[in-house]
Amino acid sequence: MLGIISIFWLVLAGLQEQGPTRNPEYAARLNSIYRHSVPTITVNELKEAMKDGAVVLDAREADEFEVSHIRHSRHVGYIWFDMRNVYDIPKTDTIVVYCAIGNRSERIGEKLKKAGYQHVFNLFGGLYEWVNRRNPVYNNEDIQTTEIHGYDKNWARWLENGSAVY
């Protein structure tokens, strides 16, 4: 559970980052599709939140998660998302949801907020931005990989690091 001091550090870490994404065009594109209904968190803020015990949820489909994911994240999916899969998480815990770019995770974040979860954040730029900032991802066998599920070729063009697979 993050306290006031931890949230202060999250904000401070975000100010030290050069921007929400490495590529300003990518940030502009994301801002045009996000509803801004769930507060966003940057990659650096996520890293700090993880140190403080934040729960990280992956809102992509199982085949995407199997290719690669953020280590220690919990797969919850998008199409078949079921609140019963998160009932063990206290409603006061900090939860960060991500997907490939942040659109699907924002929808899952909306559901979590509606269900009463108090500290829900969406990873701005999603897994693409995590990888673009040279953070590791792991496959289903917990082996570090450079492969990232590309989701689709229109969005995969924003993936600057790693190898897109479909």
C-alpha positions as a printed NumPy array, in Angstrom:
array([[  0.   ,   0.   ,   0.   ],
       [  1.414,   3.377,  -0.967],
       [  1.206,   6.226,   1.482],
       [  1.346,   9.976,   0.95 ],
       [  5.157,   9.95 ,   0.986],
       [  5.31 ,   7.198,  -1.65 ],
       [  2.882,   9.057,  -3.907],
       [  5.067,  12.17 ,  -3.489],
       [  8.073,  10.128,  -4.674],
       [  6.071,   8.821,  -7.641],
       [  5.297,  12.379,  -8.729],
       [  8.901,  13.463,  -8.174],
       [ 10.211,  10.505, -10.218],
       [  7.835,  11.461, -13.025],
       [  9.181,  15.023, -13.048],
       [ 12.697,  13.688, -13.556],
       [ 11.643,  11.813, -16.664],
       [ 11.968,  13.746, -19.919],
       [  8.338,  13.124, -20.783],
       [  5.692,  10.444, -20.613],
       [  7.202,   8.73 , -23.675],
       [ 10.56 ,   8.832, -25.43 ],
       [  8.784,   9.871, -28.628],
       [  6.581,  12.997, -28.395],
       [  4.604,  11.915, -31.488],
       [  3.725,   8.656, -29.74 ],
       [  2.597,  10.609, -26.66 ],
       [  0.393,  12.845, -28.818],
       [ -1.163,   9.824, -30.529],
       [ -1.852,   8.171, -27.182],
       [ -3.389,  11.342, -25.766],
       [ -5.749,  11.435, -28.737],
       [ -7.131,   7.944, -28.017],
       [ -7.071,   7.809, -24.212],
       [-10.267,   8.836, -22.441],
       [ -8.172,  10.165, -19.539],
       [-10.592,   8.424, -17.188],
       [ -7.803,   6.684, -15.234],
       [ -4.729,   8.553, -14.006],
       [ -1.614,   7.62 , -15.94 ],
       [  1.755,   6.676, -14.526],
       [  5.095,   6.875, -16.324],
       [  7.606,   4.07 , -16.648],
       [  9.833,   5.574, -13.944],
       [  6.848,   6.019, -11.656],
       [  5.892,   2.391, -12.227],
       [  9.384,   1.237, -11.305],
       [  9.162,   3.161,  -8.022],
       [  5.643,   1.888,  -7.351],
       [  6.824,  -1.69 ,  -7.886],
       [  9.511,  -1.176,  -5.239],
       [  6.729,  -0.108,  -2.87 ],
       [  4.639,  -3.208,  -3.621],
       [  2.211,  -1.991,  -6.267],
       [  0.179,  -4.707,  -7.973],
       [  0.866,  -4.755, -11.718],
       [ -1.865,  -6.141, -13.981],
       [ -1.428,  -7.08 , -17.645],
       [ -4.618,  -6.398, -19.61 ],
       [ -3.494,  -8.059, -22.846],
       [ -4.661, -11.409, -24.117],
       [ -2.981, -14.65 , -23.039],
       [ -1.019, -15.093, -26.283],
       [  0.438, -11.595, -25.904],
       [  1.338, -12.205, -22.248],
       [  3.045, -15.496, -23.111],
       [  5.356, -13.776, -25.611],
       [  6.536, -11.246, -23.014],
       [  5.399,  -9.269, -20.005],
       [  6.708,  -7.197, -17.135],
       [  8.146,  -9.557, -14.524],
       [  5.813, -10.234, -11.583],
       [  2.804,  -8.797, -13.409],
       [ -0.478, -10.655, -13.174],
       [ -2.312, -11.536, -16.361],
       [ -5.981, -10.464, -16.21 ],
       [ -6.753, -10.128, -19.921],
       [ -9.121,  -7.777, -21.643],
       [-11.82 ,  -9.582, -23.621],
       [-12.477, -12.108, -20.858],
       [-11.586,  -9.858, -17.917],
       [-13.361, -11.063, -14.784],
       [-13.445,  -9.127, -11.495],
       [-13.264, -12.441,  -9.636],
       [ -9.604, -12.622, -10.699],
       [ -8.743,  -9.512,  -8.668],
       [-10.928,  -9.892,  -5.571],
       [ -7.884, -10.934,  -3.515],
       [ -6.328,  -7.503,  -4.069],
       [ -7.265,  -5.072,  -1.267],
       [ -9.179,  -2.066,  -2.594],
       [ -6.653,   0.249,  -0.942],
       [ -3.603,  -1.221,  -2.738],
       [ -1.961,   0.643,  -5.578],
       [ -2.717,  -1.065,  -8.879],
       [ -1.027,  -0.286, -12.192],
       [ -2.607,  -1.733, -15.321],
       [ -0.84 ,  -1.997, -18.662],
       [ -1.389,  -3.408, -22.142],
       [  0.518,  -2.86 , -25.388],
       [ -0.138,   0.899, -25.613],
       [ -2.455,   1.75 , -22.716],
       [ -5.886,   1.781, -24.35 ],
       [ -7.203,  -1.594, -23.166],
       [ -5.602,  -1.129, -19.764],
       [ -7.448,   2.163, -19.372],
       [-10.76 ,   0.299, -19.872],
       [ -9.779,  -2.297, -17.252],
       [ -8.742,   0.539, -14.941],
       [-12.209,   2.059, -15.357],
       [-13.767,  -1.237, -14.272],
       [-11.487,  -1.437, -11.25 ],
       [-12.321,   2.11 , -10.209],
       [-16.039,   1.419, -10.635],
       [-15.627,  -1.644,  -8.389],
       [-14.174,   0.554,  -5.639],
       [-10.421,   0.213,  -6.096],
       [ -9.012,   3.51 ,  -4.869],
       [ -5.498,   3.781,  -6.331],
       [ -5.632,   2.643,  -9.948],
       [ -3.193,   3.861, -12.589],
       [ -2.691,   3.193, -16.304],
       [  0.873,   2.826, -17.621],
       [  1.223,   5.636, -20.171],
       [  2.48 ,   4.136, -23.424],
       [  2.023,   0.598, -22.14 ],
       [  4.472,  -2.222, -22.638],
       [  5.835,  -0.499, -25.745],
       [  7.069,   2.42 , -23.659],
       [  8.412,   0.068, -20.968],
       [ 10.528,  -1.644, -23.644],
       [ 11.386,   1.606, -25.441],
       [ 12.993,   2.74 , -22.188],
       [ 15.069,  -0.453, -22.246],
       [ 13.389,  -2.252, -19.371],
       [ 13.381,  -6.051, -19.425],
       [ 10.45 ,  -8.268, -20.315],
       [ 10.095, -11.992, -19.731],
       [  8.388, -14.789, -21.589],
       [  6.047, -17.384, -20.119],
       [  9.054, -19.45 , -18.986],
       [ 10.429, -16.447, -17.024],
       [ 13.316, -16.015, -19.47 ],
       [ 14.253, -12.486, -20.496],
       [ 13.374, -11.854, -24.127],
       [ 13.457,  -9.134, -26.764],
       [ 10.222, -10.331, -28.37 ],
       [  7.138,  -8.186, -27.93 ],
       [  3.707,  -9.081, -29.246],
       [  3.109,  -6.349, -31.809],
       [ -0.693,  -6.273, -31.407],
       [ -1.007,  -4.869, -34.938],
       [  1.381,  -3.307, -37.453],
       [ -0.125,   0.186, -37.154],
       [  0.693,   0.318, -33.452],
       [  3.884,  -1.753, -33.605],
       [  5.563,   1.084, -35.483],
       [  5.854,   2.851, -32.113],
       [  7.933,   0.001, -30.725],
       [ 11.512,   1.285, -30.932],
       [ 13.251,  -1.556, -29.08 ],
       [ 12.657,  -5.275, -29.161],
       [ 11.344,  -7.468, -31.943],
       [  7.678,  -7.361, -32.81 ],
       [  6.062, -10.775, -33.272],
       [  2.465, -11.54 , -34.176]])
